[in-house]
Amino acid sequence: MTDHSNSHMIGLGTLLIILTVFVVMTLTLGLLLRLLKDADGL
């Protein structure tokens, strides 16, 4: 019983980590694109 819930929690944690990394990467890419556009404007 405990082993099953443990593996489930690990899967949940991995999913959360992947989601966090995805969000951070998207935000970073957005900021970089914005900076590049501003640089082109100058």
Secondary structure, DSSP 8 states (H G I E B T S, - for coil): -HHHHHHHHHHHHHHHHHHHHHHHHHHHHHHHHHHHHHHHH-
